[in-house]
Structure formats: structure tokens, C-alpha cells
Amino acid sequence: ISRAAVVIGPEGGFSPAERSRIDGLQNSLKLSLGPRILRADTAAIAALTCYQSVCGDWT
């Protein structure tokens, strides 16, 4: 992966319109951090930790 973006959704989830727009993006991949509702700052750390675990360091 040469470039990646992580989108953290609101606590209530994305609206149907937001989901549709994200689904329409080329090469988008939807992932879940599980059933728990996380604060945005915690979700960002968790998501980036998972990314780094799979893809390695950013360099």
C-alpha cells in the first residue's frame, strides 16, 4: 500500500448517505474494530495500531 486513509466514524455510525459515498470510492475497504463504541481518539489509535501491525512501519 503506497497511500492509505483511515476514516473514523461518529459514535452513532455513518448515515446511509455517508455509507453510500464511501462505498463509491475506488479501492475503499471497510473494516470494523468490533462491537464496542470507542471514542474518536481511541478509535484512531486502535486503527493505526492495526494498520501498522499488518503493514509495518511507515517508512
Secondary structure, DSSP 8 states (H G I E B T S, - for coil): ----------TT---HHHHHHHHTSTT-------SS---HHHHHHHHHHHHHHHH----
